[in-house]
Amino acid sequence: MDNVDRNILYHLQHNARLSRTELGKLVNLSQPAVTERVHRMEEQGVIKEYRTIISPEKIGKHAAAFMLFHTKNCLAFLDFCRSSPEVAECYRISGDHNYLLKVIADSTQDLEEFGNLCDSYGNYTILIVMSSAFDHKDLIPDHEEENLLSE
């Protein structure tokens, strides 16, 4: 991956709906050249997918939490997580706990009820999110884009 690819990724992470023509203007390439590069990065798995980020609060999801979970029955627990709409993310981790979940629900009462459903799978600690300073960071930061343009 060269600097042109990284510059393309920089712009797509900010707006994946950019047309290939607009993207070409931003990275100083023709539309066919940009299309070829984007297609190659998709095939290589550098670009995994395109998504719409939905505001949980705008759809009635006012409570978020992280759960540190320890289970001895990993397969059953993972099946439970996959089938639970409250589980937004699930990571296998090291340490005293073996999973970290991001759980999103309508209310803290719903988080509590979800925790009750988890009781049969093991032990956990629920960390309720009070606020978020930011919810994600770009993998290619703004200052890197300046460097890419100057090369």
Backbone hydrogen bonds, N-H to C=O, Kabsch-Sander energy under -0.5 kcal/mol:
donor,donor_aa,acceptor,acceptor_aa,energy
6,R,2,D,-2.1
7,N,3,N,-2.3
8,I,4,V,-2.4
9,L,5,D,-2.7
10,Y,6,R,-2.4
11,H,7,N,-2.0
12,L,8,I,-2.5
13,Q,9,L,-2.5
14,H,10,Y,-0.8
15,N,11,H,-1.8
18,L,15,N,-1.5
23,L,19,S,-2.7
24,G,20,R,-2.3
25,K,21,T,-1.9
26,L,22,E,-1.8
27,V,23,L,-1.6
28,N,24,G,-0.8
29,L,24,G,-2.5
34,V,30,S,-2.4
35,T,31,Q,-2.7
36,E,32,P,-2.3
37,R,33,A,-2.1
38,V,34,V,-2.9
39,H,35,T,-2.6
40,R,36,E,-2.3
41,M,37,R,-2.4
42,E,38,V,-2.2
43,E,39,H,-2.5
44,Q,40,R,-2.2
45,G,42,E,-1.0
46,V,41,M,-1.7
47,I,41,M,-1.6
48,K,46,V,-0.8
53,I,51,R,-0.5
54,I,52,T,-0.7
59,I,55,S,-0.8
59,I,56,P,-1.1
60,G,57,E,-1.5
61,K,56,P,-3.0
62,H,60,G,-1.0
62,H,106,D,-1.0
63,A,105,A,-2.3
65,A,103,V,-2.5
66,F,127,L,-2.6
67,M,101,L,-2.3
68,L,125,T,-2.4
69,F,67,M,-0.6
69,F,99,Y,-2.9
70,H,123,N,-3.3
73,N,121,Y,-0.5
74,C,72,K,-0.6
77,F,73,N,-2.3
78,L,74,C,-2.9
79,D,75,L,-2.1
80,F,76,A,-2.3
81,C,77,F,-2.6
82,R,78,L,-2.7
83,S,79,D,-1.7
84,S,80,F,-0.7
84,S,81,C,-0.9
87,V,84,S,-1.3
88,A,86,E,-0.8
88,A,102,K,-2.9
89,E,102,K,-1.4
91,Y,100,L,-2.6
93,I,98,N,-1.5
98,N,69,F,-2.0
99,Y,69,F,-2.0
100,L,91,Y,-2.3
101,L,67,M,-2.5
102,K,89,E,-2.2
103,V,65,A,-3.2
103,V,101,L,-0.6
104,I,86,E,-2.8
105,A,63,A,-3.1
111,L,107,S,-1.7
112,E,108,T,-2.3
113,E,109,Q,-2.3
114,F,110,D,-2.3
115,G,111,L,-2.5
116,N,112,E,-2.1
117,L,113,E,-1.6
118,C,114,F,-1.3
119,D,115,G,-0.8
119,D,116,N,-0.7
120,S,117,L,-0.5
121,Y,118,C,-2.5
122,G,118,C,-0.8
122,G,119,D,-0.7
123,N,70,H,-2.0
125,T,68,L,-2.1
127,L,66,F,-3.4
127,L,125,T,-0.5
128,I,126,I,-0.6
129,V,64,A,-2.8
144,E,141,P,-0.8
145,E,141,P,-1.1
145,E,142,D,-0.5
146,E,142,D,-1.3
147,N,143,H,-1.3
148,L,144,E,-2.3
149,L,145,E,-2.1
150,S,146,E,-1.4
151,E,147,N,-0.8
151,E,148,L,-0.5
